[in-house]
Amino acid sequence: MSTTKNTALFFALGATVGGITALLLAPDKGKVTRQRIRERSDGLRHRGTARQWTGAVGDAFAAAKETYEHEKNNV
């Protein structure tokens, strides 16, 4: 087998084993877990949209770049 096929095989095997392990060790029933995931995702949705996060990251990057350029000029 080629390396790519081995990698794909081991990835699929790992995903299967991980999924089975998660099902066996899950602390709550599926209905409760799905409700908890739904509530958390709704909370994240209310915190901000992807566009707001992207803007915040862009602003932080611009500020870091400005600071870098300022310090580079001082050296």
TAFEN-V888967 format. One record per backbone hydrogen bond with DSSP energy under -0.5 kcal/mol. CO is the residue of the C=O (numbers start at 1). NH is the residue of the N-H. If there is no record, write none. Layout:
co->CO nh->NH
co->CO nh->NH
//
This chain:
co->2 nh->6
co->3 nh->7
co->4 nh->8
co->5 nh->9
co->6 nh->10
co->7 nh->11
co->8 nh->12
co->9 nh->13
co->10 nh->14
co->11 nh->15
co->12 nh->16
co->13 nh->17
co->14 nh->18
co->15 nh->19
co->16 nh->20
co->17 nh->21
co->18 nh->22
co->19 nh->23
co->20 nh->24
co->21 nh->25
co->22 nh->26
co->29 nh->33
co->30 nh->34
co->31 nh->35
co->32 nh->36
co->33 nh->37
co->34 nh->38
co->35 nh->39
co->36 nh->40
co->37 nh->41
co->38 nh->42
co->39 nh->43
co->40 nh->44
co->41 nh->45
co->42 nh->46
co->43 nh->47
co->44 nh->48
co->49 nh->53
co->50 nh->54
co->51 nh->55
co->52 nh->56
co->53 nh->57
co->54 nh->58
co->55 nh->59
co->56 nh->60
co->57 nh->61
co->58 nh->62
co->59 nh->63
co->60 nh->64
co->61 nh->65
co->62 nh->66
co->63 nh->67
co->64 nh->68
co->65 nh->69
co->66 nh->70
co->67 nh->71
co->68 nh->72
co->69 nh->73
co->70 nh->74
co->71 nh->75
//
